[in-house]
Amino acid sequence: MTYQEGQAKLKQQRSNQAVALAMQGQWREAIAVNKSIIESFSNDVEAYNRLGRAYMELGEYPQARKAYQQAMELGPFNTIAQKNLRRLEHLVETSPVAEGEANKVEPHHFIEEIGKAGIVNLYNLAPKKILAKATSGDKVNLKIEGNILKAENRLGESLGQVEARHAQRLIKLMTGGNRYSAAIVSAADDKITVIIREEFQDPSQIGQLSFPPQTLKSTRLSANDKVAHPEFEYAEEMPEEKHDINHQLANNED
């Protein structure tokens, strides 16, 4: 093996490690690995992209901006960095790290449980300035307003409304005593997808499914992969490794 081949292999191994850490939500560890890659390979645009993403997930926006700006210097047509720099323009610069970490849910929340959990799209979305703060894994609060079920971020800002076909049923169950948790599966300027999970079923609601199978068909087709494998959203931002990730996932499936 030549020196160049050895370096390329080392870079790929570290990149795979960084991706794996991100998939597990270990953002601090991901930052350390991506920094080590940059120390050895200073022109690695994807490492800067991953570094920026990790800082964003932790709410450390100045550091995220710096990483994405460096990625732009190395690759002026880097659409990932461009998109996230625009997004950072709307974010609060001094957001505490502790709040960012506390606002995340554990990965197991993204596992569907038939009848008790479902994926829904929000509509009547908030302005982009508010949506820019939303990232995958953020906790969402559900608030009933008449016959409308709103999804709010930790600041009490409305992100959008739950689809009526789900909202009507959930409002009835919530009014009857059921309790639910919710989290963002994917977020973009024009689309927010959340997973809602039944955490407590009131005795008066025994036998009532929160998400009957027939109500989930259309949503499941578009969002099922991201819920089963939430790391897909992260992989979308890293085209170099996307093929390898999908290959590994395919090998792990029965």
C-alpha positions in Angstrom: 0.0 0.0 0.0 1.4 3.4 -1.0 1.5 6.4 1.4 -1.3 8.1 -0.5 -3.5 4.9 -0.3 -2.8 4.6 3.4 -3.8 8.3 4.0 -7.0 7.8 2.0 -7.9 4.8 4.0 -7.2 6.6 7.3 -9.3 9.5 6.2 -12.2 7.2 5.2 -12.0 5.4 8.6 -12.2 8.6 10.6 -15.0 9.9 8.4 -17.0 6.8 9.0 -16.4 7.1 12.7 -17.6 10.8 12.6 -20.7 9.7 10.8 -21.4 6.9 13.2 -21.1 9.2 16.2 -23.5 11.7 14.6 -26.0 8.9 14.0 -25.9 8.1 17.7 -26.3 11.8 18.6 -22.8 11.9 20.2 -22.1 15.4 19.0 -19.2 16.2 21.4 -17.4 13.1 20.3 -18.2 13.9 16.7 -16.6 17.3 17.0 -13.4 15.8 18.4 -13.2 13.3 15.5 -13.9 15.9 12.8 -11.3 18.2 14.3 -8.7 15.4 14.2 -9.6 14.8 10.5 -9.1 18.5 9.8 -5.7 18.5 11.6 -4.5 15.8 9.2 -6.5 16.8 6.1 -7.0 20.6 6.2 -8.9 20.8 2.9 -11.6 18.3 3.8 -14.8 20.2 3.1 -17.0 17.4 4.4 -15.3 17.4 7.7 -16.1 21.1 8.1 -19.7 20.4 7.1 -20.0 17.7 9.7 -18.3 19.9 12.3 -20.7 22.7 11.6 -23.7 20.3 11.9 -22.4 19.1 15.3 -22.0 22.6 16.6 -25.5 23.5 15.4 -27.0 20.4 17.2 -25.4 21.6 20.4 -26.7 25.2 19.9 -23.1 26.6 19.6 -24.0 28.8 16.6 -20.9 31.0 16.4 -18.6 27.9 16.1 -21.1 26.4 13.6 -20.9 29.5 11.4 -17.1 29.5 11.5 -17.0 25.8 10.4 -19.4 26.4 7.5 -17.6 29.6 6.5 -14.4 27.6 6.2 -16.2 25.0 4.2 -17.4 27.7 1.8 -13.8 29.0 1.5 -12.7 25.5 0.4 -15.7 24.9 -1.7 -17.5 28.1 -2.9 -20.3 26.1 -4.4 -20.9 24.0 -1.3 -24.7 23.9 -1.1 -24.7 22.3 2.4 -22.7 25.2 3.9 -24.7 27.8 2.0 -28.0 26.4 3.3 -26.9 26.2 6.9 -25.2 29.6 6.8 -28.6 31.1 5.7 -30.3 29.1 8.5 -27.8 30.4 11.1 -28.7 34.0 10.2 -32.0 33.4 12.0 -30.7 31.6 15.0 -29.9 33.2 18.4 -26.2 33.6 18.8 -26.0 33.1 22.5 -28.2 30.0 22.9 -26.9 28.1 25.9 -25.4 24.6 25.2 -27.3 23.1 28.1 -30.6 24.1 26.7 -29.7 22.6 23.3 -28.8 19.3 24.8 -31.8 19.2 27.2 -34.1 19.8 24.3 -33.1 16.6 22.4 -34.9 13.3 22.7 -33.2 9.9 22.9 -32.9 7.9 19.7 -35.4 5.2 20.8 -38.1 7.9 20.5 -37.9 7.6 16.8 -39.1 4.0 16.8 -42.7 3.6 15.7 -44.9 1.4 17.9 -48.0 0.3 16.0 -51.1 2.1 17.3 -49.2 4.2 19.8 -46.9 6.3 17.7 -47.1 7.9 14.3 -45.4 10.4 11.9 -47.3 13.5 10.9 -46.6 16.5 8.7 -47.3 20.0 10.0 -49.1 22.6 8.0 -49.7 26.4 8.3 -46.0 26.5 9.2 -44.3 29.3 11.2 -42.1 31.9 9.5 -38.7 30.8 8.4 -37.1 32.7 11.2 -38.7 30.3 13.7 -38.4 27.2 11.6 -34.7 27.8 11.3 -34.3 26.9 14.9 -35.8 23.5 14.4 -33.5 20.5 14.0 -34.1 16.7 14.0 -34.5 15.3 17.5 -35.9 18.5 19.1 -38.7 18.0 21.6 -42.1 19.4 20.6 -44.9 20.4 22.8 -48.5 19.7 21.7 -51.1 22.4 22.5 -54.8 22.2 21.9 -56.6 25.4 20.7 -60.2 24.6 19.9 -60.2 22.0 17.2 -56.6 22.7 16.3 -53.6 20.8 17.6 -50.4 23.0 17.5 -46.8 21.9 17.7 -44.6 24.3 19.7 -40.9 24.5 20.3 -39.4 24.9 23.7 -39.8 28.6 23.6 -43.6 28.3 23.1 -43.4 29.3 19.5 -45.8 27.6 17.1 -44.0 25.5 14.5 -47.3 24.5 12.7 -50.5 22.6 13.1 -50.9 18.8 13.1 -52.8 17.4 10.1 -56.6 17.5 10.8 -57.1 13.8 10.3 -54.7 13.1 13.2 -55.5 16.2 15.2 -59.2 15.4 15.7 -58.5 12.0 17.1 -55.6 13.1 19.3 -57.5 16.1 20.7 -60.3 13.7 21.7 -57.9 11.3 23.4 -55.9 14.1 25.1 -59.1 15.6 26.4 -60.0 12.2 27.7 -56.7 11.9 29.7 -54.1 10.5 27.4 -50.6 12.1 27.4 -48.2 12.3 24.5 -44.7 13.3 23.7 -43.4 14.5 20.3 -40.2 15.2 18.5 -39.0 16.5 15.1 -38.0 13.8 12.6 -37.0 16.2 9.9 -37.0 20.0 9.4 -36.7 22.2 6.3 -37.8 25.7 5.3 -41.0 24.4 3.8 -41.7 21.1 5.7 -41.7 19.8 9.3 -42.3 16.2 10.1 -42.8 15.1 13.7 -43.3 11.8 15.5 -46.0 11.7 18.2 -45.9 9.0 20.8 -48.5 7.9 23.4 -46.9 8.0 26.8 -49.9 7.3 29.0 -53.3 5.9 28.2 -56.1 6.9 30.5 -58.3 3.9 31.6 -61.3 5.5 29.9 -59.5 5.3 26.6 -58.7 1.5 26.7 -59.0 0.0 23.3 -58.7 3.3 21.5 -55.6 3.4 19.2 -53.9 6.8 18.9 -52.8 6.0 15.4 -55.0 3.4 13.6 -53.1 1.8 10.8 -55.4 3.1 8.1 -54.7 6.7 9.1 -50.9 6.3 8.6 -50.6 4.9 5.1 -49.8 8.0 3.1 -47.4 9.5 5.8 -45.6 6.2 6.3 -44.6 6.0 2.7 -42.8 9.4 2.8 -41.3 9.3 6.3 -40.9 5.7 7.4 -37.2 5.4 6.5 -36.2 8.4 8.5 -38.0 7.2 11.6 -36.6 3.7 11.3 -33.2 5.2 10.6 -33.0 8.8 11.7 -29.4 8.9 10.7 -30.6 9.2 7.1 -31.3 12.9 7.5 -27.7 13.4 8.6 -26.4 11.3 5.7 -28.2 13.5 3.3 -25.8 16.3 4.1 -22.8 14.1 3.4 -22.9 12.9 -0.2 -19.4 11.3 0.0 -20.4 8.8 2.6 -24.1 8.3 1.7 -23.4 5.3 -0.5 -21.4 3.6 2.2 -24.0 4.3 4.9 -26.8 2.9 2.8 -24.7 -0.1 2.0 -24.0 -0.8 5.7 -27.6 -0.4 6.6 -28.7 -2.8 3.8 -26.2 -5.4 5.1 -27.6 -5.1 8.6 -31.2 -5.6 7.6 -32.8 -9.1 7.5 
